[in-house]
Amino acid sequence: MATVLGSAVASLDATVVNIALPRIGDALHTGVAGLQWTLSGYTLTLASFILLGGSLGDRLGRRKVLVWGTVGFAAASVLCGAAVNIEMLVAARVVQGMAGALLTPGSLALISSSIDERDQGAAIGLWSGFGGIASAVGPFLGGWLIEVASWRSIFFINVPLAAVVVAVALRHVPESRDPAASRRADVPGALVVAVALGALTFGLIEKMPLLAVAGVVLLAVFVLIELRSDHPLVPPALFRSRVFTAANLVTLAVYAALGGVFFLLVLQLQQVAHFSPLFAGIATLPLTVLMLVLSAPAGRWAQRHGPRLPMTIGPLLAAAGLVLLLRIGPDSGHVGGYLRDVLPGVIVFGLGLSTLVAPLTGAVLGAVPAAEAGIASGVNNAVARTAQLLAVAALPGLAGISGSVTDATAIDHGFTTAMWICVGLLLTGAVIAAALLGTPRTRHESGAVDTLPRCDMSGPAVQPNPPGHTAGR
């Protein structure tokens, strides 16, 4: 219960905030840049500190760090809901991301350290299943709350959920640590990557090229720190595996596309096609249902035959789905328009993600020894979050979407440009997978683990844990 609800708090928030963006823009009188910061402020600190959060849990106590993160997340959610202007909302979202970096990584680690080894498979299955249900319910619940109450309610609902997580964790969850964990944390690496991503994000959103270049330089400094550190956040040895490197390059390309899609699709549906928040939340529900039904079979197929084929076909199908979604326009805002212009693209896009995400997770975990599966999953999660962060920061400017969030004409034109850019990113991911992923080693050769964590569609709707990815360290 503690791990399921803890993951659900983070994934629901990420999914629902996307749906609320147009209402937030209207209420706080902000333009597209303000909405970019609403998403990016959270993703920035989450991507920067998620590996540090997992490391702190290993050393200080996983239950303790989970409780700290949950309390911080609830407090930041209250500040988000009480925001009187966009600056206050973005500041609260930054704090929320830092708390999420403590809350998110510990779920699988708590299960593996607290539950009898014979029951862990069933426990992970329950965690995956209930997490998938939370992802499916999120858009519907968020759209309904926004309509019957206000956009503020999507933040306040986190408080009772967090209270249950804290109560259950303190009463029933045993404390655990990793006795082999390093006594020191890679604080310099965490700070440098946070400043680097912050500079890069600020430079892209505010159109300040020199600041963006400074961010790139600081990322290079981060790489040097990791190469020389005795206790790196990102162990360089992981990238000696060609499969691990290829899987993360595919993640970078694909999740950049997903970040752009789920940010701009909501604006297109609500501001151009005039969907209500509830209808916009329901519109992409088939995607989540497809992932719930098909991800596990895709993962099992890839485990037997290797990830190369599904990781090549998946992005191609997703790209075809985006081409179909280009039909969304001002005359799509009714049932007939949804069935004609939205549903076919959502289904094809969902088939692509369902084909891709579980094999991608399996490739990451299968490329390293079992003892390193946790850090490998965490690194891949951080890559996915970073890709989504940079896409949300860069795509609107590249597509010419700026100024008022109510400018339907600019959003409609920019949506077309942005979707073609995302198609290019997905095709890049397919090419990387086809070129660099070869025949996989067997589990005995690689020391890989047997379980496939659930997709986390909490990034922009596809926490892939979307919608999409593993829950971290």
VOVEXDO-111438 format. One record per residue (C-alpha): x, y, z. Coordinates in nm, 4 decimals. Each point is the difference from the previous one (the first is absolute). Example, Ala and Ser with C-alpha at 12.3 -4.5 7.8 and 13.67 -1.06 7.14 Angstrom:
BEGIN
(r (1.2300; -0.4500; 0.7800))
(r (0.1370; 0.3440; -0.0660))
% end
This chain:
BEGIN
(r (0.0000; 0.0000; 0.0000))
(r (0.2782; 0.2433; 0.0860))
(r (0.1910; -0.0576; -0.3220))
(r (-0.3087; -0.0082; -0.2252))
(r (-0.1503; 0.3185; 0.1436))
(r (0.3403; 0.1705; 0.0126))
(r (0.0569; -0.0676; -0.3698))
(r (-0.3616; 0.0935; -0.0776))
(r (0.0331; 0.3409; 0.1660))
(r (0.2892; 0.0895; -0.2315))
(r (-0.1444; -0.1552; -0.3169))
(r (-0.3514; 0.1413; 0.0461))
(r (0.1391; 0.3479; 0.0545))
(r (0.2129; -0.0104; -0.3143))
(r (-0.2871; -0.1314; -0.2136))
(r (-0.2671; 0.2343; 0.1298))
(r (0.2057; 0.3206; -0.0122))
(r (0.0246; -0.0348; -0.3786))
(r (-0.3795; 0.0015; -0.0300))
(r (-0.0272; 0.3034; 0.2269))
(r (0.2481; 0.2173; -0.1925))
(r (-0.2531; 0.2041; -0.2024))
(r (-0.2046; 0.0771; 0.3137))
(r (0.3174; 0.0939; 0.1893))
(r (0.0980; 0.2332; -0.2832))
(r (-0.3391; 0.1720; 0.0110))
(r (-0.0159; 0.0266; 0.3796))
(r (0.3532; 0.1289; 0.0542))
(r (0.0108; 0.2124; -0.3176))
(r (0.3116; -0.1634; -0.1373))
(r (0.1092; -0.0918; -0.3502))
(r (0.1587; -0.3084; -0.1487))
(r (0.3343; 0.0683; 0.1738))
(r (-0.1702; -0.0059; 0.3401))
(r (-0.1563; -0.3366; -0.0817))
(r (0.3383; -0.1315; -0.1149))
(r (0.1460; 0.0977; 0.3370))
(r (-0.2936; -0.1623; 0.1819))
(r (0.1051; -0.3335; -0.1467))
(r (0.3739; 0.0621; -0.0217))
(r (0.0415; 0.1284; 0.3560))
(r (-0.1148; -0.3383; 0.1311))
(r (0.1841; -0.2135; -0.2547))
(r (0.3216; 0.2017; 0.0393))
(r (0.0532; -0.0769; 0.3679))
(r (-0.1383; -0.3534; -0.0318))
(r (0.2442; -0.0857; -0.2810))
(r (0.2886; 0.1703; 0.1798))
(r (-0.0406; -0.1643; 0.3402))
(r (-0.1733; -0.3352; -0.0590))
(r (0.3278; -0.1947; 0.0061))
(r (0.1126; 0.1871; 0.3122))
(r (-0.3356; -0.0863; 0.1598))
(r (0.0533; -0.3696; -0.0647))
(r (0.3526; 0.0226; 0.1373))
(r (-0.1186; 0.1746; 0.3177))
(r (-0.2606; -0.2716; 0.0518))
(r (0.2638; -0.2705; -0.0204))
(r (0.2121; 0.1731; 0.2639))
(r (-0.2415; 0.1804; 0.2347))
(r (-0.2918; -0.2416; -0.0157))
(r (-0.2478; -0.0596; -0.2794))
(r (-0.3095; 0.0382; 0.2157))
(r (0.1330; 0.3221; 0.1520))
(r (0.0732; 0.1553; -0.3401))
(r (-0.3400; -0.1142; -0.1339))
(r (-0.1751; 0.1702; 0.2933))
(r (0.2053; 0.3175; -0.0406))
(r (-0.0794; 0.0118; -0.3694))
(r (-0.3706; -0.0611; 0.0565))
(r (-0.0318; 0.2721; 0.2629))
(r (0.1925; 0.2446; -0.2197))
(r (-0.2124; -0.0900; -0.3016))
(r (-0.3226; 0.0624; 0.1932))
(r (0.1236; 0.3351; 0.1347))
(r (0.1098; 0.1123; -0.3475))
(r (-0.3364; -0.1121; -0.1418))
(r (-0.1797; 0.2288; 0.2455))
(r (0.2171; 0.2894; -0.1163))
(r (-0.0773; -0.0866; -0.3628))
(r (-0.3728; -0.0003; 0.0675))
(r (0.0213; 0.3319; 0.1853))
(r (0.2116; 0.1750; -0.2655))
(r (-0.1126; 0.3562; -0.0703))
(r (0.2258; 0.0488; -0.3035))
(r (0.2085; -0.2054; -0.2398))
(r (0.3253; 0.0778; 0.1828))
(r (-0.1329; -0.1533; 0.3227))
(r (-0.1298; -0.3046; -0.1874))
(r (0.3320; -0.0622; -0.1751))
(r (0.1959; 0.0400; 0.3263))
(r (-0.2301; -0.2509; 0.1705))
(r (0.0369; -0.2390; -0.2925))
(r (0.3798; 0.0190; 0.0343))
(r (-0.0317; -0.1037; 0.3661))
(r (-0.2487; -0.2700; -0.0992))
(r (0.2542; -0.1452; -0.2420))
(r (0.2677; -0.0098; 0.2696))
(r (-0.2397; -0.1866; 0.2288))
(r (-0.0932; -0.2318; -0.2855))
(r (0.3687; -0.0856; -0.0416))
(r (-0.0097; -0.1367; 0.3571))
(r (-0.3408; -0.1642; -0.0382))
(r (0.0289; -0.1681; -0.3395))
(r (0.3166; -0.2170; 0.0088))
(r (-0.0743; -0.2096; 0.3074))
(r (-0.3028; -0.2060; -0.1031))
(r (0.1703; -0.3054; -0.1470))
(r (0.2820; 0.0189; 0.2532))
(r (-0.2509; -0.0097; 0.2875))
(r (-0.1789; -0.2982; -0.1525))
(r (0.3213; -0.1949; -0.0559))
(r (0.1329; 0.0751; 0.3489))
(r (-0.3232; -0.0425; 0.1984))
(r (-0.1843; -0.2943; -0.1573))
(r (0.0958; -0.3666; 0.0052))
(r (0.1943; -0.0972; -0.3098))
(r (-0.2619; -0.2642; -0.0899))
(r (-0.2737; 0.2668; -0.0079))
(r (0.1892; 0.2764; -0.1802))
(r (-0.1209; -0.0948; -0.3484))
(r (-0.3633; 0.0203; 0.1104))
(r (0.0675; 0.3251; 0.1871))
(r (0.1608; 0.1629; -0.3022))
(r (-0.2915; -0.1200; -0.2123))
(r (-0.2498; 0.1623; 0.2394))
(r (0.2065; 0.3193; 0.0084))
(r (0.0122; 0.0063; -0.3810))
(r (-0.3704; -0.0739; -0.0408))
(r (-0.1248; 0.2582; 0.2486))
(r (0.2470; 0.2537; -0.1380))
(r (-0.1433; -0.0593; -0.3457))
(r (-0.3512; 0.0517; 0.1341))
(r (0.1089; 0.3309; 0.1542))
(r (0.1395; 0.1105; -0.3372))
(r (-0.3254; -0.0976; -0.1716))
(r (-0.2223; 0.1751; 0.2554))
(r (0.2149; 0.3150; 0.0132))
(r (-0.1180; 0.1801; -0.3164))
(r (-0.3674; -0.0721; 0.0719))
(r (0.0241; 0.0996; 0.3672))
(r (0.2003; 0.3111; -0.0813))
(r (-0.2366; 0.1174; -0.2711))
(r (-0.2995; -0.0551; 0.2279))
(r (0.1599; 0.1875; 0.2927))
(r (0.0938; 0.2935; -0.2211))
(r (-0.3571; 0.0311; -0.1242))
(r (-0.1910; -0.0485; 0.3279))
(r (0.2464; 0.1876; 0.2237))
(r (0.3026; 0.1750; -0.1519))
(r (0.3531; -0.0668; -0.1123))
(r (0.1117; 0.0571; 0.3606))
(r (-0.1743; -0.3195; 0.1128))
(r (0.2435; -0.2191; -0.1952))
(r (0.2735; 0.1091; 0.2404))
(r (-0.2046; -0.0102; 0.3203))
(r (-0.1036; -0.3614; -0.0641))
(r (0.3634; -0.1014; 0.0573))
(r (-0.0254; 0.0857; 0.3713))
(r (-0.2323; -0.2820; 0.1195))
(r (0.1824; -0.2519; -0.2193))
(r (0.3338; 0.1078; 0.1466))
(r (-0.1406; -0.0242; 0.3540))
(r (-0.0929; -0.3649; -0.0606))
(r (0.3470; -0.0755; -0.1412))
(r (0.1721; 0.1508; 0.3047))
(r (-0.2305; -0.1742; 0.2498))
(r (0.0383; -0.3414; -0.1629))
(r (0.3768; 0.0359; -0.0466))
(r (0.0691; 0.1055; 0.3588))
(r (-0.2224; -0.2713; 0.1492))
(r (0.0581; -0.2995; -0.2265))
(r (0.3076; 0.0411; -0.2253))
(r (0.3330; -0.1155; 0.1477))
(r (0.3025; 0.2204; -0.0442))
(r (0.2732; -0.1237; -0.2338))
(r (0.3362; 0.1180; -0.1247))
(r (0.2687; -0.1209; -0.2374))
(r (0.3015; -0.0923; 0.2168))
(r (0.2234; 0.0038; -0.3093))
(r (-0.0995; 0.3553; -0.0975))
(r (0.2703; 0.2638; -0.0052))
(r (0.0099; 0.2206; 0.3096))
(r (0.0309; 0.3110; -0.2156))
(r (-0.2508; 0.1377; -0.2500))
(r (0.1009; 0.1544; -0.3299))
(r (-0.1283; 0.3434; 0.1014))
(r (0.2314; 0.1918; -0.2404))
(r (-0.1285; -0.2050; -0.2931))
(r (-0.3631; 0.0517; 0.1025))
(r (0.0446; 0.3772; 0.0374))
(r (0.1864; 0.0405; -0.3289))
(r (-0.2575; -0.1972; -0.1993))
(r (-0.2828; 0.1967; 0.1643))
(r (0.1608; 0.3339; -0.0931))
(r (0.0777; -0.1309; -0.3510))
(r (-0.3557; -0.1124; -0.0674))
(r (-0.1352; 0.3183; 0.1557))
(r (0.2158; 0.2195; -0.2245))
(r (-0.0869; -0.2051; -0.3067))
(r (-0.3732; 0.0079; 0.0775))
(r (-0.0003; 0.3745; 0.0742))
(r (0.1969; 0.0714; -0.3161))
(r (-0.2392; -0.2006; -0.2170))
(r (-0.3262; 0.1345; 0.1474))
(r (0.1106; 0.3616; 0.0259))
(r (0.1926; -0.0132; -0.3314))
(r (0.3410; 0.0834; 0.1495))
(r (0.2546; -0.1923; -0.2129))
(r (0.3044; 0.0824; 0.2131))
(r (-0.1662; -0.1423; 0.3094))
(r (-0.0935; -0.3162; -0.1910))
(r (0.3618; -0.0366; -0.1136))
(r (0.1140; 0.0438; 0.3600))
(r (-0.2338; -0.2837; 0.0954))
(r (0.1591; -0.2266; -0.2605))
(r (0.3486; 0.0877; 0.1300))
(r (-0.1071; -0.0811; 0.3558))
(r (-0.1337; -0.3360; -0.1163))
(r (0.3477; -0.0732; -0.1351))
(r (0.1413; 0.0992; 0.3411))
(r (-0.2464; -0.2440; 0.1608))
(r (0.1344; -0.2802; -0.2200))
(r (0.3552; 0.0800; 0.1123))
(r (-0.1079; -0.0032; 0.3662))
(r (-0.1619; -0.3413; -0.0453))
(r (0.3094; -0.1390; -0.1725))
(r (0.2210; 0.1065; 0.2913))
(r (-0.2346; -0.0681; 0.2918))
(r (0.0447; -0.2982; 0.2338))
(r (-0.3777; -0.0101; 0.0589))
(r (-0.1626; 0.1390; -0.3192))
(r (-0.3715; 0.0548; -0.0408))
(r (0.0314; -0.1462; -0.3502))
(r (0.2663; -0.2752; -0.0026))
(r (0.1877; 0.0373; -0.3325))
(r (0.0603; -0.3764; -0.0073))
(r (-0.3682; -0.0544; -0.0843))
(r (0.0550; 0.1534; -0.3426))
(r (0.2610; -0.2589; -0.0927))
(r (-0.2997; -0.2120; -0.0961))
(r (-0.1008; 0.0772; -0.3578))
(r (-0.3572; -0.1121; 0.0711))
(r (-0.0289; 0.2262; 0.3061))
(r (0.1375; 0.2970; -0.1949))
(r (-0.2298; -0.0677; -0.2961))
(r (-0.3056; -0.0411; 0.2244))
(r (0.0683; 0.3351; 0.1645))
(r (0.0496; 0.1726; -0.3350))
(r (-0.3366; -0.1408; -0.1103))
(r (-0.1477; 0.1222; 0.3295))
(r (0.1393; 0.3491; -0.0593))
(r (-0.1548; 0.0262; -0.3476))
(r (-0.3331; -0.1677; 0.0761))
(r (-0.0691; 0.1737; 0.3293))
(r (0.0859; 0.3375; -0.1481))
(r (-0.2761; -0.0692; -0.2522))
(r (-0.2387; -0.1096; 0.2752))
(r (0.0710; 0.3118; 0.2051))
(r (-0.0933; 0.2214; -0.2930))
(r (-0.3053; -0.2046; -0.0977))
(r (-0.1678; -0.0042; 0.3384))
(r (0.0622; 0.3689; 0.0633))
(r (-0.1273; 0.1251; -0.3346))
(r (-0.2744; -0.2574; -0.0621))
(r (-0.1925; 0.1275; 0.3030))
(r (0.0204; 0.3591; -0.1287))
(r (-0.1111; -0.1118; -0.3465))
(r (-0.2978; -0.1941; 0.1344))
(r (-0.1222; 0.2711; 0.2379))
(r (0.0961; 0.3262; -0.1678))
(r (-0.0416; -0.0952; -0.3666))
(r (-0.2543; -0.2858; -0.0031))
(r (-0.1819; 0.1433; 0.3070))
(r (-0.0057; -0.3217; 0.2023))
(r (-0.0992; 0.0393; 0.3646))
(r (0.2639; -0.1051; 0.2573))
(r (-0.1992; -0.3169; 0.0710))
(r (-0.0335; -0.0896; -0.3688))
(r (0.3704; 0.0764; -0.0545))
(r (0.0861; -0.2348; 0.2864))
(r (-0.2171; -0.2755; -0.1425))
(r (0.1289; 0.0542; -0.3549))
(r (0.3369; -0.1669; 0.0657))
(r (-0.1366; -0.2728; 0.2285))
(r (0.0222; -0.2668; -0.2768))
(r (0.3775; 0.0524; -0.0014))
(r (0.0272; -0.0909; 0.3694))
(r (-0.2331; -0.2984; -0.0420))
(r (0.2120; -0.1334; -0.2864))
(r (0.3146; 0.0322; 0.2078))
(r (-0.1606; -0.1812; 0.2934))
(r (-0.1119; -0.2883; -0.2226))
(r (0.2956; -0.0329; -0.2376))
(r (0.3134; 0.1077; 0.1877))
(r (0.0430; -0.3265; 0.1919))
(r (-0.0313; -0.2238; -0.3114))
(r (0.2417; 0.2295; -0.1850))
(r (0.2457; -0.0279; 0.2873))
(r (-0.0242; -0.3799; 0.0046))
(r (0.0508; -0.0178; -0.3779))
(r (0.3084; 0.2216; 0.0220))
(r (0.1368; -0.2085; 0.2867))
(r (-0.0087; -0.3076; -0.2234))
(r (0.0956; 0.1507; -0.3363))
(r (0.1908; 0.3175; 0.0851))
(r (-0.1012; 0.3693; 0.0091))
(r (0.1268; 0.1079; -0.3418))
(r (-0.3160; -0.0666; -0.2036))
(r (-0.2577; 0.1505; 0.2424))
(r (0.2257; 0.2967; 0.0740))
(r (0.0202; 0.0653; -0.3748))
(r (-0.3655; -0.0611; -0.0876))
(r (-0.1370; 0.1788; 0.3077))
(r (0.1355; 0.3481; -0.0846))
(r (-0.1053; -0.0462; -0.3652))
(r (-0.3583; -0.0757; 0.1052))
(r (0.0020; 0.2919; 0.2442))
(r (0.1230; 0.2306; -0.2780))
(r (-0.2852; -0.1188; -0.2249))
(r (-0.2420; 0.0779; 0.2828))
(r (0.1311; 0.3570; 0.0231))
(r (-0.0511; 0.0470; -0.3735))
(r (-0.3637; -0.1043; 0.0479))
(r (-0.0381; 0.2444; 0.2921))
(r (0.0868; 0.2865; -0.2351))
(r (-0.3652; -0.0150; -0.1086))
(r (-0.1130; 0.1554; 0.3300))
(r (-0.1410; 0.3456; -0.0675))
(r (-0.2841; 0.2415; 0.0822))
(r (-0.2646; -0.2409; -0.1349))
(r (0.1142; -0.2942; 0.2156))
(r (-0.1791; 0.1078; 0.3169))
(r (-0.2994; -0.2361; -0.0163))
(r (-0.0520; -0.3748; 0.0181))
(r (0.0206; -0.0471; -0.3767))
(r (0.3120; 0.2136; -0.0185))
(r (0.1608; -0.1946; 0.2826))
(r (-0.0697; -0.3347; -0.1691))
(r (0.1322; 0.1333; -0.3317))
(r (0.2943; 0.2212; 0.0993))
(r (0.1185; -0.1062; 0.3454))
(r (-0.0756; -0.3645; 0.0769))
(r (0.1856; -0.1615; -0.2962))
(r (0.3198; 0.1906; 0.0805))
(r (-0.0290; -0.0752; 0.3734))
(r (-0.0418; -0.3730; -0.0710))
(r (0.2965; -0.0234; -0.2388))
(r (0.2129; 0.2126; 0.2324))
(r (-0.1013; -0.2221; 0.2928))
(r (0.0881; -0.3143; -0.1937))
(r (0.3441; 0.1465; -0.0643))
(r (0.0626; 0.0820; 0.3647))
(r (-0.1341; -0.3391; 0.1107))
(r (0.2434; -0.1689; -0.2373))
(r (0.2944; 0.2101; 0.1146))
(r (-0.0019; 0.0777; 0.3709))
(r (0.0240; -0.3389; 0.1730))
(r (0.2724; -0.1270; -0.2391))
(r (0.1886; 0.3255; 0.0610))
(r (-0.0160; -0.0571; 0.3758))
(r (0.1056; -0.3608; -0.0509))
(r (0.2940; 0.1052; -0.2170))
(r (0.1239; 0.2411; 0.2689))
(r (-0.0251; -0.2594; 0.2767))
(r (0.1298; -0.2849; -0.2151))
(r (0.3118; 0.1898; -0.1026))
(r (0.1515; 0.0056; 0.3497))
(r (0.0619; -0.2523; 0.2795))
(r (-0.2879; -0.0488; 0.2420))
(r (0.1876; 0.1833; 0.2770))
(r (0.0051; 0.3167; -0.2144))
(r (-0.3631; -0.0175; -0.1182))
(r (-0.1155; 0.2644; 0.2490))
(r (0.2476; 0.2679; -0.1028))
(r (-0.0449; -0.0893; -0.3689))
(r (-0.3766; 0.0492; 0.0317))
(r (0.0551; 0.3274; 0.1851))
(r (0.2365; 0.1349; -0.2665))
(r (-0.2474; -0.0900; -0.2727))
(r (-0.2795; 0.1709; 0.1931))
(r (0.2123; 0.3137; 0.0327))
(r (0.0754; -0.0045; -0.3747))
(r (-0.3735; -0.0236; -0.0753))
(r (-0.0867; 0.2891; 0.2338))
(r (0.2792; 0.2150; -0.1454))
(r (-0.1176; -0.0676; -0.3549))
(r (-0.3553; 0.1033; 0.0912))
(r (0.1277; 0.3109; 0.1778))
(r (0.2017; 0.1203; -0.2983))
(r (-0.2800; -0.0761; -0.2467))
(r (-0.2553; 0.2061; 0.1925))
(r (0.2547; 0.2826; 0.0216))
(r (0.1050; -0.0033; -0.3661))
(r (-0.2908; -0.1186; -0.2157))
(r (-0.2450; 0.2923; 0.0365))
(r (0.2683; 0.2468; -0.1051))
(r (0.1124; -0.2165; -0.2923))
(r (-0.3626; -0.0357; -0.1109))
(r (-0.0810; 0.3701; 0.0335))
(r (-0.2402; -0.0388; 0.2927))
(r (0.0399; 0.2936; 0.2361))
(r (-0.1961; 0.2800; 0.1557))
(r (-0.3583; -0.0548; 0.1125))
(r (-0.1315; -0.3473; 0.0727))
(r (-0.3329; 0.1051; -0.1520))
(r (0.1491; 0.0624; -0.3468))
(r (-0.1595; -0.3033; -0.1644))
(r (0.1360; 0.0805; -0.3461))
(r (0.3628; 0.0097; 0.1177))
(r (-0.0465; -0.3192; 0.2026))
(r (-0.1588; -0.1790; -0.2967))
(r (0.2798; 0.0949; -0.2403))
(r (0.2717; -0.0713; 0.2546))
(r (-0.1519; -0.3368; 0.0904))
(r (0.0547; -0.1212; -0.3556))
(r (0.3659; 0.1070; 0.0013))
(r (0.0622; -0.1453; 0.3451))
(r (-0.1566; -0.3368; -0.0879))
(r (0.2237; -0.0322; -0.3051))
(r (0.3012; 0.0685; 0.2238))
(r (-0.1232; -0.2716; 0.2366))
(r (-0.0433; -0.2358; -0.2955))
(r (0.3652; 0.0645; -0.0848))
(r (0.1043; -0.0785; 0.3585))
(r (-0.1936; -0.3281; -0.0048))
(r (0.1541; -0.0991; -0.3318))
(r (0.3422; 0.0783; 0.1471))
(r (-0.0767; -0.2334; 0.2892))
(r (-0.1001; -0.2764; -0.2431))
(r (0.3217; 0.0409; -0.2005))
(r (0.2151; -0.0129; 0.3168))
(r (-0.1762; -0.3168; 0.1165))
(r (0.0340; -0.1702; -0.3379))
(r (0.3676; 0.0936; -0.0336))
(r (0.1338; -0.0532; 0.3524))
(r (-0.2103; -0.2702; 0.1630))
(r (0.1233; -0.3448; -0.0894))
(r (-0.0838; -0.3461; 0.1246))
(r (-0.0418; 0.0166; 0.3779))
(r (0.2065; -0.2012; 0.2437))
(r (-0.1828; -0.2573; 0.2045))
(r (-0.0954; 0.0809; 0.3558))
(r (0.2774; -0.2259; 0.1290))
(r (0.2580; 0.1807; -0.2074))
(r (-0.1082; 0.3484; 0.1016))
(r (-0.1143; -0.0633; 0.3539))
(r (-0.3199; 0.1852; -0.0880))
(r (-0.3078; 0.0026; 0.2171))
(r (-0.3210; -0.1751; -0.0940))
(r (-0.2668; 0.2573; 0.0772))
(r (-0.1108; 0.2866; -0.2182))
(r (-0.1079; 0.3036; 0.2039))
(r (-0.3122; 0.1753; -0.1194))
(r (-0.0067; 0.2858; -0.2391))
(r (-0.0149; 0.3307; 0.1790))
(r (-0.2182; 0.2365; -0.1945))
(r (0.0751; 0.2787; 0.2360))
(r (0.2099; 0.1964; -0.2194))
(r (-0.2280; 0.1817; -0.2041))
(r (-0.2721; -0.2550; -0.0197))
(r (0.2124; -0.2752; -0.1174))
(r (0.1627; -0.0938; 0.4562))
(r (0.1566; -0.2105; -0.3643))
(r (-0.0477; -0.1286; 0.4666))
(r (-0.3060; 0.4237; -0.4017))
(r (-0.0128; -0.0634; -0.0727))
(r (0.3539; -0.2274; 0.0553))
(r (0.2667; -0.1312; 0.2212))
(r (0.1489; -0.1991; 0.2801))
(r (-0.0398; 0.1376; 0.3460))
(r (0.3675; 0.0743; 0.0508))
(r (0.2634; -0.1395; 0.2280))
% end
